[in-house]
């Protein structure tokens, strides 16, 4: 099990770091778009859609990485004062009751929408927009699957924390 968790961590870490570089691409696209719009009154629907697609990739594929790195949003009102064992319990229960079931629902529903998008060859409704939306819609179930895998890995790690003596 430890080998599987390590493989999941390695995959999610690699994807998270790779997707992090898309932030630079997004910044460049936005700066060029704003500059051309401001000085030359030029813009295109596909550029604006590309900005949204890049942001979606960063957000969707960054979620499992944020979970892995413990950079996700958590209400730390009590959590910070908990022992290692209690933190493990909270993380295990949270993953089992909320994270993994929600991610499974997301995977199931988004896979249907991605499949329908592929079948129809869905593209932008805007003139000169991005001709195909099905690749970006396919990232949603991929992100959900990665979130499930990372959630399982985090649950396993949390279960290991529960066996730590208090005070460690």
N, C-alpha and C positions, 0 to 999 in steps of 0.2 A: 504493500500500500504506500509505503514511504517513497518508493521509486515512482509510482504513478503521480503522487502529489508533487513530487519534484519536477516531473515532466510537464504537468499542468502549469506549475509556477513558471517554469522556463518558457513555455509557449506564450503565456499571457504577458510575461515580462518583455519578451522580444516584440510582440505585437504592440504593446503599450509604448515602448521606446520608439519603435518605428513610426507609429501614428503621431507621436510627439513632434516629429519633423514636419508633419502636415501643418502645424501651427505657423511655421515660417512661410510655407507655400500660401496659406490663407492670408497671412499679413501682406505678402507681396501682391496677391491678386486684389485685395481690398484697396491697398494704396494706389495701385495702377488704375483701378476702376474709379476711385474717387478723384484722382488727379485728372484723368481723361474727362470725367464728367464735369469737373469744376472748370477746367481751362478750355476744353474743346467741345463741351456739351455732347460728348460721345458716351454712350453706354449701350449695352446689349443685354437682352433677356438671358442669354446663355451664361454671361459672366455673373450676373446676380444669382442665377440658379447654381452655378459652380461654387459660389461662396457658401450657399446653403448646404450643398452636398459635402464640401470639405468640412464644414462645421459638424455636420451629421456624422461623418466618419470619425472625426476627432472625439466627439461626445460618445458615440455608441461603442467604439472600440477602446475608448479610454475608461469606460465604466469598470470592466473586469480588472484592469490594471489599478485603478483607484482603490478598489476593494482589496486587492492583494497588498498594496502599499499602505493600507490603513489610512487612506486620504479621503475617505467618503464622509458624508455628513452623518454625524451621530450626536444625539443629545447627551452631552457629557456631564449632566447635572450630578449624577451619582457614580457613573462608570469609572471616572478617574480615581475615585476613592476605594474602589473595589480591589480585593486581592486578586492575584493572578488566577486562582481557581474560580472565583466568582466571575471574572471577565470571560474566562473560557465558557462558563455556563451561559452567560448572556449571549455571547457570540454563537454558541451552538444552538441555543433555542431560537435566536433571531434568524439564523440561516435555515433551520429546519421548518419554522412556522411561517416565515415571511419571505425571505430572499429566494430560496429555491422554488417554492410553489409559484410565486409571482413570475419568476423567470421562465418556468415551464409554461404558464399561461401565455406569456409574451412569445415564447418560441412557437407554440401551437398556432396562435392567432396570426402572428406575423408571417409564418411560413405560408399560410393560405393566401395572404395578400401578395407576397412575393411571387408565388406560383401563378396567381391570376395576372400579375403584371408581366411576367415572362410570356404567358400564353397570348396576351393581347398585344404584346410589343409596346406597352405603354410608354409614352413620351410626354414631353411638355405640352400643355395646352396653349402656351404662349408662342406667338410667331418668333422664329429664330431662337427658340429655347433649346435646351438639351434634348436631343432626339430620343434618348432612352432613359427611363426611370427604373427599369427593372434591376440594374446592377445595385443601385443604392438601396432599393427596397429589399434586396437579398442580404444586405449587411445587417438588417434588423434581426432576422433569425440567427445569423451567425453570431452577432453580439450576445443574443440571449443564450445561445449554446455555450459560448465562452463564459458568460456569467454563471451559468449552471455549473460548469466544470470548476470555475474558481470558487464558487460557493461551496461545492462539495469539498474542495481542498481546504478551504478555510474552516469548514465544519470539522474536518478530520483534525486539523491543527488545534482547534478549540477543544476537541475532545481530549487531546493529549495534554492541554493546559489544565484540564479538570483533574488530572492525576498528579499535578504538581503539589508539593507541600505548601501550605500557606506561608506567606512572607517571601516567596521567591519571585 
